[in-house]
Amino acid sequence: MQEKIRKARSAIVNQKMRMVKCPYCGHNAIAVFEDSRGHIQAKCKACGRETVFDVINMRRLLLRLHRR
C-alpha cells in the first residue's frame, strides 16, 4: 500500500491543485488535481453536508467565469 501512495504522490508532483468549495458554506471541501475526472462525493468538514461534485463540469464552469 505504501508503494501505491508513493506512486500517486510522484504522479501529481507537476500538476496544479485547485480547491473546490462547499456549495452550502463556501469552505474548501476537496482538493482536485488536473487529471481528476468523474464524480466525487465529499462531506464538508465545516457544515457536515455531503455533496457530489462533477469535477469535469466544475472545471468548465470556472474557465467560463474567468474568461468574462
C-alpha positions as CSV (number, residue, x, y, z in Angstrom):
1,M,0.0,0.0,0.0
2,Q,2.8,2.4,0.8
3,E,4.2,1.9,-2.7
4,K,0.9,2.9,-4.2
5,I,0.9,6.1,-2.1
6,R,4.4,6.9,-3.3
7,K,3.5,6.4,-6.9
8,A,0.4,8.6,-6.6
9,R,2.4,11.4,-5.0
10,S,5.0,11.3,-7.6
11,A,2.3,11.4,-10.4
12,I,0.9,14.7,-9.1
13,V,4.2,16.5,-8.4
14,N,4.0,18.7,-11.5
15,Q,0.2,19.1,-11.6
16,K,-1.8,22.2,-10.4
17,M,-4.0,21.7,-7.5
18,R,-7.3,23.6,-7.0
19,M,-9.7,23.7,-4.2
20,V,-13.4,23.1,-4.8
21,K,-15.6,24.9,-2.3
22,C,-18.7,23.6,-0.5
23,P,-21.8,25.0,-2.2
24,Y,-23.5,25.4,1.1
25,C,-21.0,27.2,3.3
26,G,-18.1,28.1,1.0
27,H,-15.5,26.2,2.9
28,N,-12.8,24.4,0.9
29,A,-14.3,20.9,0.5
30,I,-11.9,19.0,-1.7
31,A,-8.5,19.3,-3.4
32,V,-8.7,18.4,-7.1
33,F,-5.7,17.9,-9.4
34,E,-5.6,18.5,-13.2
35,D,-6.1,14.8,-14.1
36,S,-9.1,14.3,-11.9
37,R,-12.2,13.1,-13.7
38,G,-15.7,11.9,-12.9
39,H,-17.8,12.4,-9.8
40,I,-16.5,12.7,-6.3
41,Q,-18.7,12.6,-3.1
42,A,-17.3,14.5,-0.2
43,K,-18.5,15.6,3.2
44,C,-17.7,19.2,4.2
45,K,-15.8,19.4,7.5
46,A,-17.3,22.7,8.3
47,C,-21.0,22.2,7.8
48,G,-21.2,18.4,7.6
49,R,-23.3,18.3,4.4
50,E,-22.4,15.7,1.7
51,T,-22.2,16.9,-1.9
52,V,-21.5,15.1,-5.2
53,F,-19.1,17.1,-7.3
54,D,-18.8,16.6,-11.1
55,V,-15.1,17.5,-11.5
56,I,-15.1,18.0,-15.3
57,N,-18.2,20.3,-15.3
58,M,-16.8,22.3,-12.3
59,R,-13.6,22.9,-14.3
60,R,-15.6,24.1,-17.4
61,L,-17.7,26.4,-15.3
62,L,-14.6,28.0,-13.7
63,L,-13.0,28.5,-17.1
64,R,-16.1,30.2,-18.4
65,L,-16.3,32.5,-15.4
66,H,-12.6,33.6,-15.8
67,R,-12.9,34.4,-19.5
68,R,-15.6,37.1,-18.9
